Amino acid sequence: YGQMLEKCGAALRAADIEFGLNLWQILGHHDAGLSSITHFGWRPMVGHDGALSERSPCPLDPQWQTHMASILKTYCRCQPDYFLLDDDFRWHNHTPIEWSCYCPQHLEGFGRRIGRTVARDELLNLVYGPGYPVSPARAVWHDLLRENFENIAETVEQAIHSISPRTKIGLMSSAPQTHSAEGRRWRPLLAKLAGKNHKPLSRPCMGCYREFTARELMEGINLALMTKELAPPDTRVAPELECSPFTRFNKSCAHIRFQLALSYFCVSPECTVDLHSFISPDLNEEPAMEAMLRVSRAYLDRLAEAGLRGGELRGLNAPVVEHVSNFARSRRPIPDGAVVKRPWEACLPQLGIPVCHAEILHGDGKIACRENLLPRVISGDVPLA
């Protein structure tokens, strides 16, 4: 397999095409037939409800970290131009695990930081209980989760660059609002993953894996724009356009073209497109998609160039406060209760009101705003929603 990747890379570079890898799973998206926990002897990931994963390990497990580093080194022998982790690099949505990790090691780590031992249910009530203002314990728990993944990002970077020093390393991601409830701080995470002397690489989610409504389309564009705003300024951004479970019965050529057009014009002149089934060897199983891309190429190129020339997006300013979940009133005593929803953001463009992401504050975001904004908020210079 490694030799095949080397041949593919050589052929693509000869055609002046970048050669990169997207590792589909590093922690696992969901349980499957094979129990990785039993097979490899890993420590299982534990959900907020006590559920145990059969496939996803606790990221603190040193056996998993060693195995993961070995796999990364094996893949990168082909010297890829870039390497993207998938969006299972997260604490949520590892079915049947909704939110993680509440294993004994994580409970012990949290207990050391607050000076006493806690059980899982006690941690949830302390961190995500209904009290307001929010307990300082929430920021403590989110910092623990944040530090875990930043440390693993450094391990990933060291493993890849020990074999392929010139490879650019990046991350696919989920909704920024959800990552906020995991304590994620985007700039240090992407910088540590990229490594020294490398620009960060980001593949933000645009949702809409299937046929979509206008609201869903705008919500996906907003997710990518929010993620872009949170990343370091020099980050190379290539949003994810996904069509799973594939074929035009799932997502039409018209919808793909529309999503591409908005992404190129509003978000970035680059896009990563997933059109074909993982299990099919035939890259031409949907000739209509190939024809659409061939016909639309010049149009999409012009949109990308126009987006670059246009400068900053203008519209209703909607700020992105990455640690807003540290302050948000919890709707339920679980991490999901602290996720701050922004449904209005996808509705406004349908009413002819464009949205960008800068300095307007809404809801709990008012509490988490930067100190230098407060005088402007008080003076009425910055609108509140």
Protein Blocks (a to p, Z undefined) as FASTA:
>chain_A
ZZmmmmmmmmmmmnopacddddfbfnbpbdcfbdfklmnopacdddfkopacfkbccfkl
mklmmmmmmmmmmmmmnopabdcddfklcfehpafbfbdcfbfklmmmmmmmnopacdfk
lmmmmmmmmbdcddfklmmmmmmmmmmmmmmmmmmmmmmmmmmmmbccddddddfklmmm
nopafklmmmmmnoghiacdddddeejmbccdfklmmmmmmmmmmmmmmpcfklccdddd
dfbegjjklocfklmmmmmmmmmmmmomcdcddfbdfklcbfklpmmlmmmmmmmmmmmm
mmmmmmmmnopaedddddddfklmmmgccfbfcfklmpccdfklmmmmmnopacddfbdc
ehjllmmpcfklmmmmmnopaccZZ
